[in-house]
Amino acid sequence: MAMARVAECEVCNEKVPLPARFEAPCSVSCGRICHLDCTRAYLQTQNVASFEDGATRLIDCPCGKGVYAPSCAVCGLSLLPPTPVLPTCPPPCGRVLAHKSCIATARIFGAQRDCQLCRKPWML
């Protein structure tokens, strides 16, 4: 029986234990992935506090076509600047992010969801 290959972060080369939807996969879905914490650390070196602050530069993927960006928890698309982004659940989790417009749409429809990571209700 073959063992499942555990993904490694392309930046720090350490294992990525969480599913890609909770990290920062390549925006063109080439299969490479980066820890969300590694991308946040990079943003801080660029004098941008977080994705929520509208980062203008992300880490380029070696595939040459994409960047490492988290995925929207609502629509599944990459969270790319300058689109406004919000966390879906309160700290200490706050790892699951969504487009501000997707959160607004969920509010309009009265949608209620729990974070797939921490199991707390979303802050809609």
N, CA, C and O atoms as CSV, one atom per row, in Angstrom:
chain,resi,resn,atom,element,x,y,z
A,1,MET,N,N,0.848,-1.174,0.000
A,1,MET,CA,C,0.000,0.000,0.000
A,1,MET,C,C,0.891,1.233,0.000
A,1,MET,O,O,1.788,1.353,0.834
A,2,ALA,N,N,0.650,2.139,-0.922
A,2,ALA,CA,C,1.456,3.351,-1.040
A,2,ALA,C,C,1.031,4.370,0.014
A,2,ALA,O,O,-0.155,4.527,0.305
A,3,MET,N,N,2.016,5.053,0.577
A,3,MET,CA,C,1.737,6.084,1.575
A,3,MET,C,C,1.454,7.400,0.849
A,3,MET,O,O,2.079,7.704,-0.167
A,4,ALA,N,N,0.520,8.165,1.371
A,4,ALA,CA,C,0.206,9.472,0.791
A,4,ALA,C,C,1.388,10.411,1.010
A,4,ALA,O,O,1.966,10.452,2.096
A,5,ARG,N,N,1.736,11.157,-0.018
A,5,ARG,CA,C,2.839,12.107,0.066
A,5,ARG,C,C,2.369,13.355,0.802
A,5,ARG,O,O,1.348,13.946,0.452
A,6,VAL,N,N,3.119,13.747,1.817
A,6,VAL,CA,C,2.795,14.962,2.561
A,6,VAL,C,C,3.469,16.132,1.850
A,6,VAL,O,O,4.665,16.101,1.564
A,7,ALA,N,N,2.678,17.160,1.575
A,7,ALA,CA,C,3.209,18.329,0.875
A,7,ALA,C,C,4.232,19.055,1.744
A,7,ALA,O,O,4.157,19.034,2.972
A,8,GLU,N,N,5.185,19.694,1.078
A,8,GLU,CA,C,6.174,20.518,1.770
A,8,GLU,C,C,6.021,21.952,1.307
A,8,GLU,O,O,5.721,22.221,0.144
A,9,CYS,N,N,6.233,22.864,2.235
A,9,CYS,CA,C,6.198,24.290,1.935
A,9,CYS,C,C,7.355,24.621,1.000
A,9,CYS,O,O,8.494,24.232,1.260
A,10,GLU,N,N,7.075,25.326,-0.069
A,10,GLU,CA,C,8.099,25.701,-1.035
A,10,GLU,C,C,9.048,26.773,-0.503
A,10,GLU,O,O,10.111,26.997,-1.083
A,11,VAL,N,N,8.680,27.437,0.591
A,11,VAL,CA,C,9.515,28.497,1.146
A,11,VAL,C,C,10.431,27.965,2.242
A,11,VAL,O,O,11.641,28.186,2.200
A,12,CYS,N,N,9.858,27.259,3.230
A,12,CYS,CA,C,10.670,26.793,4.371
A,12,CYS,C,C,11.038,25.307,4.284
A,12,CYS,O,O,11.812,24.813,5.103
A,13,ASN,N,N,10.491,24.598,3.301
A,13,ASN,CA,C,10.738,23.170,3.077
A,13,ASN,C,C,10.303,22.262,4.220
A,13,ASN,O,O,10.801,21.143,4.340
A,14,GLU,N,N,9.383,22.724,5.056
A,14,GLU,CA,C,8.837,21.887,6.119
A,14,GLU,C,C,7.492,21.330,5.685
A,14,GLU,O,O,6.848,21.869,4.784
A,15,LYS,N,N,7.072,20.252,6.329
A,15,LYS,CA,C,5.807,19.607,5.988
A,15,LYS,C,C,4.626,20.551,6.191
A,15,LYS,O,O,4.631,21.395,7.088
A,16,VAL,N,N,3.619,20.391,5.344
A,16,VAL,CA,C,2.386,21.162,5.430
A,16,VAL,C,C,1.299,20.177,5.882
A,16,VAL,O,O,0.732,19.454,5.062
A,17,PRO,N,N,1.010,20.152,7.196
A,17,PRO,CA,C,0.074,19.150,7.706
A,17,PRO,C,C,-1.399,19.441,7.413
A,17,PRO,O,O,-2.214,18.519,7.397
A,18,LEU,N,N,-1.748,20.694,7.183
A,18,LEU,CA,C,-3.143,21.053,6.930
A,18,LEU,C,C,-3.474,20.937,5.440
A,18,LEU,O,O,-2.583,21.031,4.596
A,19,PRO,N,N,-4.753,20.732,5.119
A,19,PRO,CA,C,-5.155,20.742,3.708
A,19,PRO,C,C,-4.829,22.085,3.060
A,19,PRO,O,O,-4.779,23.109,3.741
A,20,ALA,N,N,-4.612,22.080,1.766
A,20,ALA,CA,C,-4.222,23.283,1.025
A,20,ALA,C,C,-5.181,24.443,1.234
A,20,ALA,O,O,-4.752,25.597,1.214
A,21,ARG,N,N,-6.464,24.174,1.435
A,21,ARG,CA,C,-7.436,25.263,1.582
A,21,ARG,C,C,-7.204,26.099,2.835
A,21,ARG,O,O,-7.753,27.194,2.957
A,22,PHE,N,N,-6.384,25.589,3.779
A,22,PHE,CA,C,-6.059,26.339,4.996
A,22,PHE,C,C,-4.663,26.957,4.926
A,22,PHE,O,O,-4.207,27.571,5.891
A,23,GLU,N,N,-3.993,26.799,3.806
A,23,GLU,CA,C,-2.649,27.344,3.627
A,23,GLU,C,C,-2.657,28.294,2.433
A,23,GLU,O,O,-3.672,28.940,2.170
A,24,ALA,N,N,-1.556,28.390,1.715
A,24,ALA,CA,C,-1.462,29.291,0.560
A,24,ALA,C,C,-0.957,28.519,-0.660
A,24,ALA,O,O,0.243,28.505,-0.938
A,25,PRO,N,N,-1.876,27.878,-1.384
A,25,PRO,CA,C,-1.453,27.153,-2.588
A,25,PRO,C,C,-1.150,28.113,-3.733
A,25,PRO,O,O,-1.497,29.292,-3.669
A,26,CYS,N,N,-0.508,27.609,-4.772
A,26,CYS,CA,C,-0.246,28.421,-5.961
A,26,CYS,C,C,-1.574,28.864,-6.556
A,26,CYS,O,O,-2.514,28.074,-6.653
A,27,SER,N,N,-1.648,30.126,-6.952
A,27,SER,CA,C,-2.893,30.702,-7.467
A,27,SER,C,C,-3.327,30.117,-8.809
A,27,SER,O,O,-4.475,30.303,-9.213
A,28,VAL,N,N,-2.429,29.408,-9.514
A,28,VAL,CA,C,-2.816,28.764,-10.773
A,28,VAL,C,C,-2.932,27.249,-10.607
A,28,VAL,O,O,-3.004,26.516,-11.593
A,29,SER,N,N,-2.950,26.789,-9.373
A,29,SER,CA,C,-3.159,25.370,-9.051
A,29,SER,C,C,-2.136,24.433,-9.678
A,29,SER,O,O,-2.491,23.384,-10.214
A,30,CYS,N,N,-0.858,24.817,-9.609
A,30,CYS,CA,C,0.192,23.961,-10.164
A,30,CYS,C,C,0.540,22.797,-9.229
A,30,CYS,O,O,1.257,21.876,-9.620
A,31,GLY,N,N,0.035,22.841,-8.005
A,31,GLY,CA,C,0.299,21.767,-7.048
A,31,GLY,C,C,1.269,22.159,-5.946
A,31,GLY,O,O,1.380,21.454,-4.943
A,32,ARG,N,N,1.971,23.267,-6.117
A,32,ARG,CA,C,2.890,23.719,-5.068
A,32,ARG,C,C,2.106,24.459,-3.985
A,32,ARG,O,O,1.013,24.972,-4.228
A,33,ILE,N,N,2.691,24.505,-2.778
A,33,ILE,CA,C,1.995,25.118,-1.649
A,33,ILE,C,C,3.001,25.798,-0.725
A,33,ILE,O,O,4.172,25.424,-0.674
A,34,CYS,N,N,2.526,26.788,-0.008
A,34,CYS,CA,C,3.328,27.513,0.968
A,34,CYS,C,C,2.499,27.637,2.242
A,34,CYS,O,O,1.277,27.773,2.182
A,35,HIS,N,N,3.165,27.588,3.394
A,35,HIS,CA,C,2.446,27.813,4.653
A,35,HIS,C,C,1.840,29.215,4.655
A,35,HIS,O,O,2.471,30.163,4.187
A,36,LEU,N,N,0.652,29.347,5.164
A,36,LEU,CA,C,0.038,30.659,5.312
A,36,LEU,C,C,0.915,31.543,6.197
A,36,LEU,O,O,1.049,32.741,5.945
A,37,ASP,N,N,1.509,30.951,7.231
A,37,ASP,CA,C,2.390,31.726,8.119
A,37,ASP,C,C,3.639,32.219,7.389
A,37,ASP,O,O,4.125,33.312,7.683
A,38,CYS,N,N,4.165,31.444,6.451
A,38,CYS,CA,C,5.333,31.893,5.674
A,38,CYS,C,C,4.959,33.074,4.790
A,38,CYS,O,O,5.740,34.014,4.648
A,39,THR,N,N,3.770,33.032,4.195
A,39,THR,CA,C,3.356,34.152,3.349
A,39,THR,C,C,3.097,35.392,4.196
A,39,THR,O,O,3.401,36.507,3.771
A,40,ARG,N,N,2.540,35.210,5.384
A,40,ARG,CA,C,2.319,36.360,6.273
A,40,ARG,C,C,3.650,36.961,6.729
A,40,ARG,O,O,3.780,38.182,6.818
A,41,ALA,N,N,4.629,36.116,7.015
A,41,ALA,CA,C,5.949,36.618,7.412
A,41,ALA,C,C,6.568,37.424,6.267
A,41,ALA,O,O,7.193,38.458,6.502
A,42,TYR,N,N,6.392,36.950,5.025
A,42,TYR,CA,C,6.900,37.667,3.865
A,42,TYR,C,C,6.236,39.043,3.751
A,42,TYR,O,O,6.901,40.045,3.490
A,43,LEU,N,N,4.911,39.074,3.951
A,43,LEU,CA,C,4.200,40.345,3.863
A,43,LEU,C,C,4.708,41.334,4.900
A,43,LEU,O,O,4.795,42.532,4.631
A,44,GLN,N,N,5.040,40.838,6.079
A,44,GLN,CA,C,5.547,41.727,7.121
A,44,GLN,C,C,6.895,42.308,6.732
A,44,GLN,O,O,7.204,43.441,7.101
A,45,THR,N,N,7.708,41.554,5.993
A,45,THR,CA,C,8.991,42.098,5.531
A,45,THR,C,C,8.775,43.136,4.435
A,45,THR,O,O,9.665,43.937,4.149
A,46,GLN,N,N,7.600,43.122,3.827
A,46,GLN,CA,C,7.264,44.095,2.784
A,46,GLN,C,C,6.516,45.296,3.369
A,46,GLN,O,O,5.964,46.109,2.627
A,47,ASN,N,N,6.500,45.406,4.704
A,47,ASN,CA,C,5.789,46.474,5.418
A,47,ASN,C,C,4.279,46.446,5.190
A,47,ASN,O,O,3.623,47.487,5.190
A,48,VAL,N,N,3.740,45.249,4.998
A,48,VAL,CA,C,2.301,45.043,4.898
A,48,VAL,C,C,1.946,44.037,5.972
A,48,VAL,O,O,2.503,42.940,5.995
A,49,ALA,N,N,1.036,44.385,6.856
A,49,ALA,CA,C,0.761,43.559,8.028
A,49,ALA,C,C,0.121,42.219,7.707
A,49,ALA,O,O,0.449,41.226,8.357
A,50,SER,N,N,-0.778,42.148,6.733
A,50,SER,CA,C,-1.473,40.897,6.468
A,50,SER,C,C,-2.234,40.965,5.150
A,50,SER,O,O,-2.294,42.012,4.505
A,51,PHE,N,N,-2.818,39.826,4.758
A,51,PHE,CA,C,-3.657,39.809,3.561
A,51,PHE,C,C,-4.820,40.773,3.734
A,51,PHE,O,O,-5.256,41.417,2.780
A,52,GLU,N,N,-5.317,40.864,4.961
A,52,GLU,CA,C,-6.451,41.716,5.238
A,52,GLU,C,C,-6.142,43.187,4.973
A,52,GLU,O,O,-7.059,43.983,4.772
A,53,ASP,N,N,-4.867,43.554,4.969
A,53,ASP,CA,C,-4.471,44.937,4.741
A,53,ASP,C,C,-4.249,45.251,3.260
A,53,ASP,O,O,-3.812,46.352,2.923
A,54,GLY,N,N,-4.542,44.305,2.382
A,54,GLY,CA,C,-4.436,44.544,0.953
A,54,GLY,C,C,-3.020,44.496,0.427
A,54,GLY,O,O,-2.575,45.410,-0.267
A,55,ALA,N,N,-2.321,43.443,0.753
A,55,ALA,CA,C,-0.933,43.292,0.291
A,55,ALA,C,C,-0.855,43.470,-1.221
A,55,ALA,O,O,-1.743,43.040,-1.958
A,56,THR,N,N,0.206,44.101,-1.663
A,56,THR,CA,C,0.351,44.335,-3.096
A,56,THR,C,C,1.399,43.436,-3.734
A,56,THR,O,O,1.562,43.458,-4.954
A,57,ARG,N,N,2.106,42.651,-2.945
A,57,ARG,CA,C,3.133,41.765,-3.495
A,57,ARG,C,C,3.124,40.457,-2.730
A,57,ARG,O,O,3.269,40.453,-1.507
A,58,LEU,N,N,2.957,39.355,-3.428
A,58,LEU,CA,C,2.980,38.028,-2.819
A,58,LEU,C,C,4.195,37.264,-3.313
A,58,LEU,O,O,4.885,37.716,-4.226
A,59,ILE,N,N,4.461,36.109,-2.716
A,59,ILE,CA,C,5.611,35.290,-3.102
A,59,ILE,C,C,5.309,34.602,-4.432
A,59,ILE,O,O,4.287,33.931,-4.572
A,60,ASP,N,N,6.198,34.771,-5.404
A,60,ASP,CA,C,6.041,34.121,-6.703
A,60,ASP,C,C,6.265,32.624,-6.577
A,60,ASP,O,O,7.161,32.178,-5.861
A,61,CYS,N,N,5.445,31.853,-7.276
A,61,CYS,CA,C,5.611,30.402,-7.327
A,61,CYS,C,C,6.668,30.075,-8.378
A,61,CYS,O,O,6.745,30.749,-9.405
A,62,PRO,N,N,7.487,29.042,-8.133
A,62,PRO,CA,C,8.503,28.652,-9.130
A,62,PRO,C,C,7.919,28.231,-10.479
A,62,PRO,O,O,8.656,28.152,-11.462
A,63,CYS,N,N,6.611,27.957,-10.549
A,63,CYS,CA,C,6.015,27.580,-11.835
A,63,CYS,C,C,6.048,28.753,-12.815
A,63,CYS,O,O,5.911,28.567,-14.024
A,64,GLY,N,N,6.234,29.978,-12.273
A,64,GLY,CA,C,6.345,31.158,-13.121
A,64,GLY,C,C,5.031,31.798,-13.517
A,64,GLY,O,O,5.026,32.840,-14.172
A,65,LYS,N,N,3.919,31.198,-13.135
A,65,LYS,CA,C,2.624,31.732,-13.539
A,65,LYS,C,C,1.770,32.213,-12.376
A,65,LYS,O,O,0.869,33.029,-12.571
A,66,GLY,N,N,2.037,31.723,-11.172
A,66,GLY,CA,C,1.186,32.055,-10.040
A,66,GLY,C,C,1.958,32.600,-8.859
A,66,GLY,O,O,3.181,32.736,-8.897
A,67,VAL,N,N,1.221,32.907,-7.817
A,67,VAL,CA,C,1.771,33.364,-6.540
A,67,VAL,C,C,1.132,32.522,-5.440
A,67,VAL,O,O,0.078,31.919,-5.643
A,68,TYR,N,N,1.772,32.485,-4.283
A,68,TYR,CA,C,1.200,31.761,-3.155
A,68,TYR,C,C,0.174,32.647,-2.472
A,68,TYR,O,O,0.511,33.694,-1.919
A,69,ALA,N,N,-1.078,32.221,-2.515
A,69,ALA,CA,C,-2.166,32.999,-1.941
A,69,ALA,C,C,-3.192,32.058,-1.329
A,69,ALA,O,O,-3.478,30.999,-1.887
A,70,PRO,N,N,-3.750,32.441,-0.179
A,70,PRO,CA,C,-4.797,31.607,0.406
A,70,PRO,C,C,-6.032,31.601,-0.494
A,70,PRO,O,O,-6.195,32.465,-1.357
A,71,SER,N,N,-6.889,30.617,-0.276
A,71,SER,CA,C,-8.127,30.505,-1.047
A,71,SER,C,C,-9.297,31.043,-0.243
A,71,SER,O,O,-9.320,30.947,0.984
A,72,CYS,N,N,-10.259,31.605,-0.939
A,72,CYS,CA,C,-11.480,32.100,-0.299
A,72,CYS,C,C,-12.290,30.913,0.204
A,72,CYS,O,O,-12.526,29.960,-0.539
A,73,ALA,N,N,-12.715,30.967,1.458
A,73,ALA,CA,C,-13.494,29.880,2.054
A,73,ALA,C,C,-14.898,29.786,1.465
A,73,ALA,O,O,-15.567,28.765,1.628
A,74,VAL,N,N,-15.349,30.827,0.790
A,74,VAL,CA,C,-16.695,30.826,0.226
A,74,VAL,C,C,-16.677,30.388,-1.237
A,74,VAL,O,O,-17.353,29.424,-1.598
A,75,CYS,N,N,-15.909,31.084,-2.086
A,75,CYS,CA,C,-15.930,30.799,-3.524
A,75,CYS,C,C,-14.788,29.900,-3.990
A,75,CYS,O,O,-14.857,29.334,-5.081
A,76,GLY,N,N,-13.740,29.763,-3.180
A,76,GLY,CA,C,-12.617,28.894,-3.531
A,76,GLY,C,C,-11.550,29.529,-4.396
A,76,GLY,O,O,-10.521,28.904,-4.650
A,77,LEU,N,N,-11.762,30.756,-4.860
A,77,LEU,CA,C,-10.759,31.419,-5.692
A,77,LEU,C,C,-9.627,31.975,-4.827
A,77,LEU,O,O,-9.799,32.172,-3.624
A,78,SER,N,N,-8.483,32.223,-5.439
A,78,SER,CA,C,-7.339,32.790,-4.717
A,78,SER,C,C,-7.641,34.197,-4.233
A,78,SER,O,O,-8.324,34.967,-4.908
A,79,LEU,N,N,-7.127,34.517,-3.067
A,79,LEU,CA,C,-7.282,35.852,-2.483
A,79,LEU,C,C,-6.108,36.709,-2.937
A,79,LEU,O,O,-5.065,36.755,-2.285
A,80,LEU,N,N,-6.293,37.380,-4.055
A,80,LEU,CA,C,-5.222,38.163,-4.667
A,80,LEU,C,C,-5.461,39.650,-4.472
A,80,LEU,O,O,-6.598,40.112,-4.563
A,81,PRO,N,N,-4.393,40.411,-4.203
A,81,PRO,CA,C,-4.513,41.860,-4.055
A,81,PRO,C,C,-5.005,42.480,-5.353
A,81,PRO,O,O,-4.759,41.926,-6.425
A,82,PRO,N,N,-5.677,43.586,-5.288
A,82,PRO,CA,C,-6.000,44.393,-4.120
A,82,PRO,C,C,-7.385,44.095,-3.540
A,82,PRO,O,O,-7.934,44.925,-2.816
A,83,THR,N,N,-7.955,42.937,-3.840
A,83,THR,CA,C,-9.284,42.581,-3.345
A,83,THR,C,C,-9.298,42.532,-1.818
A,83,THR,O,O,-8.450,41.864,-1.226
A,84,PRO,N,N,-10.238,43.220,-1.165
A,84,PRO,CA,C,-10.323,43.188,0.300
A,84,PRO,C,C,-10.643,41.785,0.817
A,84,PRO,O,O,-11.451,41.060,0.236
A,85,VAL,N,N,-9.988,41.421,1.925
A,85,VAL,CA,C,-10.102,40.091,2.508
A,85,VAL,C,C,-10.451,40.213,3.986
A,85,VAL,O,O,-10.004,41.137,4.665
A,86,LEU,N,N,-11.262,39.262,4.482
A,86,LEU,CA,C,-11.613,39.223,5.903
A,86,LEU,C,C,-11.438,37.810,6.449
A,86,LEU,O,O,-11.612,36.838,5.713
A,87,PRO,N,N,-11.095,37.684,7.734
A,87,PRO,CA,C,-11.108,36.354,8.344
A,87,PRO,C,C,-12.557,35.939,8.561
A,87,PRO,O,O,-13.415,36.787,8.806
A,88,THR,N,N,-12.837,34.645,8.475
A,88,THR,CA,C,-14.209,34.183,8.654
A,88,THR,C,C,-14.546,33.885,10.111
A,88,THR,O,O,-15.719,33.863,10.485
A,89,CYS,N,N,-13.529,33.656,10.930
A,89,CYS,CA,C,-13.788,33.338,12.332
A,89,CYS,C,C,-12.849,34.143,13.232
A,89,CYS,O,O,-11.812,34.633,12.784
A,90,PRO,N,N,-13.223,34.270,14.489
A,90,PRO,CA,C,-12.450,35.108,15.411
A,90,PRO,C,C,-11.140,34.450,15.846
A,90,PRO,O,O,-10.966,33.242,15.687
A,91,PRO,N,N,-10.219,35.248,16.395
A,91,PRO,CA,C,-9.011,34.671,16.992
A,91,PRO,C,C,-9.409,33.718,18.117
A,91,PRO,O,O,-10.458,33.927,18.728
A,92,PRO,N,N,-8.652,32.719,18.410
A,92,PRO,CA,C,-7.272,32.541,17.972
A,92,PRO,C,C,-7.129,31.901,16.603
A,92,PRO,O,O,-6.015,31.844,16.082
A,93,CYS,N,N,-8.216,31.414,15.989
A,93,CYS,CA,C,-8.099,30.783,14.677
A,93,CYS,C,C,-7.755,31.855,13.646
A,93,CYS,O,O,-6.577,32.111,13.395
A,94,GLY,N,N,-8.744,32.471,13.059
A,94,GLY,CA,C,-8.512,33.537,12.097
A,94,GLY,C,C,-7.719,33.130,10.874
A,94,GLY,O,O,-7.308,33.995,10.101
A,95,ARG,N,N,-7.488,31.832,10.672
A,95,ARG,CA,C,-6.686,31.341,9.544
A,95,ARG,C,C,-7.505,31.200,8.270
A,95,ARG,O,O,-6.950,31.202,7.171
A,96,VAL,N,N,-8.814,31.078,8.408
A,96,VAL,CA,C,-9.664,30.872,7.247
A,96,VAL,C,C,-10.147,32.238,6.778
A,96,VAL,O,O,-10.765,32.990,7.532
A,97,LEU,N,N,-9.851,32.543,5.516
A,97,LEU,CA,C,-10.100,33.875,4.969
A,97,LEU,C,C,-11.099,33.815,3.822
A,97,LEU,O,O,-11.306,32.765,3.214
A,98,ALA,N,N,-11.720,34.966,3.537
A,98,ALA,CA,C,-12.662,35.048,2.420
A,98,ALA,C,C,-12.651,36.459,1.846
A,98,ALA,O,O,-12.286,37.421,2.521
A,99,HIS,N,N,-13.059,36.557,0.587
A,99,HIS,CA,C,-13.219,37.868,-0.022
A,99,HIS,C,C,-14.275,38.636,0.768
A,99,HIS,O,O,-15.271,38.062,1.208
A,100,LYS,N,N,-14.054,39.911,0.942
A,100,LYS,CA,C,-15.030,40.751,1.649
A,100,LYS,C,C,-16.382,40.694,0.937
A,100,LYS,O,O,-17.424,40.673,1.592
A,101,SER,N,N,-16.374,40.668,-0.378
A,101,SER,CA,C,-17.625,40.606,-1.145
A,101,SER,C,C,-18.341,39.268,-0.952
A,101,SER,O,O,-19.571,39.226,-0.950
A,102,CYS,N,N,-17.597,38.187,-0.793
A,102,CYS,CA,C,-18.210,36.875,-0.548
A,102,CYS,C,C,-18.864,36.846,0.836
A,102,CYS,O,O,-19.954,36.299,1.007
A,103,ILE,N,N,-18.184,37.443,1.824
A,103,ILE,CA,C,-18.750,37.529,3.177
A,103,ILE,C,C,-20.031,38.374,3.135
A,103,ILE,O,O,-21.028,38.021,3.765
A,104,ALA,N,N,-20.001,39.492,2.391
A,104,ALA,CA,C,-21.175,40.359,2.283
A,104,ALA,C,C,-22.351,39.606,1.656
A,104,ALA,O,O,-23.491,39.759,2.096
A,105,THR,N,N,-22.082,38.806,0.647
A,105,THR,CA,C,-23.133,38.020,0.002
A,105,THR,C,C,-23.706,36.993,0.965
A,105,THR,O,O,-24.919,36.790,1.009
A,106,ALA,N,N,-22.841,36.345,1.738
A,106,ALA,CA,C,-23.312,35.372,2.728
A,106,ALA,C,C,-24.212,36.053,3.759
A,106,ALA,O,O,-25.212,35.482,4.195
A,107,ARG,N,N,-23.848,37.277,4.142
A,107,ARG,CA,C,-24.685,38.035,5.095
A,107,ARG,C,C,-26.061,38.323,4.508
A,107,ARG,O,O,-27.074,38.175,5.191
A,108,ILE,N,N,-26.096,38.733,3.249
A,108,ILE,CA,C,-27.357,39.061,2.586
A,108,ILE,C,C,-28.308,37.867,2.604
A,108,ILE,O,O,-29.505,38.013,2.853
A,109,PHE,N,N,-27.757,36.687,2.337
A,109,PHE,CA,C,-28.573,35.483,2.298
A,109,PHE,C,C,-28.794,34.860,3.672
A,109,PHE,O,O,-29.506,33.864,3.799
A,110,GLY,N,N,-28.186,35.447,4.698
A,110,GLY,CA,C,-28.348,34.912,6.049
A,110,GLY,C,C,-27.662,33.569,6.246
A,110,GLY,O,O,-28.061,32.782,7.105
A,111,ALA,N,N,-26.641,33.309,5.461
A,111,ALA,CA,C,-25.929,32.033,5.557
A,111,ALA,C,C,-25.215,31.909,6.895
A,111,ALA,O,O,-24.693,32.891,7.423
A,112,GLN,N,N,-25.196,30.717,7.430
A,112,GLN,CA,C,-24.489,30.442,8.674
A,112,GLN,C,C,-23.591,29.238,8.444
A,112,GLN,O,O,-24.041,28.191,7.978
A,113,ARG,N,N,-22.313,29.400,8.777
A,113,ARG,CA,C,-21.355,28.317,8.592
A,113,ARG,C,C,-20.415,28.278,9.776
A,113,ARG,O,O,-20.223,29.276,10.470
A,114,ASP,N,N,-19.837,27.126,9.995
A,114,ASP,CA,C,-18.803,26.972,11.011
A,114,ASP,C,C,-17.463,26.847,10.305
A,114,ASP,O,O,-17.380,26.309,9.200
A,115,CYS,N,N,-16.419,27.345,10.946
A,115,CYS,CA,C,-15.064,27.224,10.412
A,115,CYS,C,C,-14.724,25.737,10.310
A,115,CYS,O,O,-14.946,24.977,11.253
A,116,GLN,N,N,-14.195,25.334,9.178
A,116,GLN,CA,C,-13.826,23.931,8.987
A,116,GLN,C,C,-12.567,23.565,9.753
A,116,GLN,O,O,-12.224,22.388,9.865
A,117,LEU,N,N,-11.881,24.562,10.278
A,117,LEU,CA,C,-10.649,24.307,11.013
A,117,LEU,C,C,-10.873,24.320,12.523
A,117,LEU,O,O,-10.506,23.365,13.207
A,118,CYS,N,N,-11.473,25.391,13.052
A,118,CYS,CA,C,-11.657,25.496,14.511
A,118,CYS,C,C,-13.072,25.142,14.967
A,118,CYS,O,O,-13.333,25.022,16.164
A,119,ARG,N,N,-13.985,24.975,14.005
A,119,ARG,CA,C,-15.383,24.606,14.287
A,119,ARG,C,C,-16.209,25.701,14.958
A,119,ARG,O,O,-17.325,25.431,15.402
A,120,LYS,N,N,-15.695,26.929,15.046
A,120,LYS,CA,C,-16.464,28.045,15.608
A,120,LYS,C,C,-17.305,28.672,14.502
A,120,LYS,O,O,-16.942,28.602,13.328
A,121,PRO,N,N,-18.445,29.296,14.881
A,121,PRO,CA,C,-19.273,29.954,13.860
A,121,PRO,C,C,-18.517,31.106,13.198
A,121,PRO,O,O,-17.718,31.797,13.831
A,122,TRP,N,N,-18.791,31.287,11.920
A,122,TRP,CA,C,-18.200,32.400,11.193
A,122,TRP,C,C,-18.707,33.709,11.754
A,122,TRP,O,O,-19.805,33.775,12.307
A,123,MET,N,N,-17.914,34.741,11.612
A,123,MET,CA,C,-18.294,36.094,12.038
A,123,MET,C,C,-19.022,36.799,10.896
A,123,MET,O,O,-18.468,37.705,10.273
A,124,LEU,N,N,-20.229,36.399,10.626
A,124,LEU,CA,C,-20.999,37.034,9.544
A,124,LEU,C,C,-21.847,38.113,10.159
A,124,LEU,O,O,-22.588,38.795,9.451
